[in-house]
Amino acid sequence: MDAALKQALDTWVDRSSPTLLIEAMRYSVESGGKRLRPILCVAACEAVGGKEVQAMDAACALEFIHAYSLIHDDLPAMDNDDLRRGKPTCHKAFGEAVAVLAGDALLTAAFELLAAGPHAGDIDPAISLAVIRLIAKAAGALGMVQGQMLDITLEGLEAHWEQVQRMQQLKTGALIRASVEAGALLGGASSPTLDCISAFGANIGLAFQMIDDILNVEGNPEILGKPVGSDETMRKATSPAVLGLQAAKVYAAGLLESALAQLVPLGTVGRPLAGLARFIVERKN
Ligand code: GRG
């Protein structure tokens, strides 16, 4: 996946001479990370009988969007974080203005990749359009950006679990769900299979953010590559804060079970997705 992302950057981002902007984009995409969204996208494509190559443009685009969201999330106006993946955050390395622009440019590059990436010519235009539409919705004001807005709004308030759950479904869950939906669409999933994959994505998307919250309470900063305890300091509305640590763990385990149940109709081809779901809930970083 790292090689594919590098190639996507080379092809779609670095067509002019190197600039600070491009350096900042590369810094953010090539600084590691779990690559979970692109891996989920490819796994969903393969689970419905598609080939990796069919999902590759969308997979890279999803990672570009994820990288943009992390750059903006770390800014002083948002979470004001200094470290990401064990390295200085983009604005710490390049300054705030360059970081804002690198995020903007990655978001735009993602849609260019979706519309005209190296494999675009091999995909049915109706499917391409459906994928672009679903990723745009998941990333935008009805998805991730809305979730971030709710996150900011709920800061310091006595939030209800329903509010926190909605915020997490949008802030983190929407892009994860879109990753598997896009992969399944590109792989040629039937409508009932797409429904199962979509429900699977909704469950693991929420579980992912709940585990992120739990790791912010009791994770190992060295393994995480960032400090822990920031949610409590910033009085963030998180699942452990609202449900309690133990109940949040039990809830996330229940989401894993629901996610796995959605894969039953797929049979053995669903196993890689099941493994990824387990990783999401059992991870330490
Ligand atoms: C337009 C200002 C502006 C904001 C855009 C920033 C933003 C909207 C949304 C933020 C969404 C966000 C950062 C959610 C957190 C999701 C999350 C838990 C990220 C960590 O994901 P991992 O663990 O990261 O997959 P790695 O490092 O593995 O890639």
Boltz pocket constraint, residues with backbone or C-beta under 6 A from the ligand:
constraints:
  - pocket:
      binder: B
      contacts: [[A, 32], [A, 33], [A, 34], [A, 35], [A, 36], [A, 66], [A, 68], [A, 69], [A, 70], [A, 72], [A, 73], [A, 85], [A, 139], [A, 144], [A, 145], [A, 148], [A, 171], [A, 172], [A, 208], [A, 209], [A, 212], [A, 285]]
      max_distance: 6.0
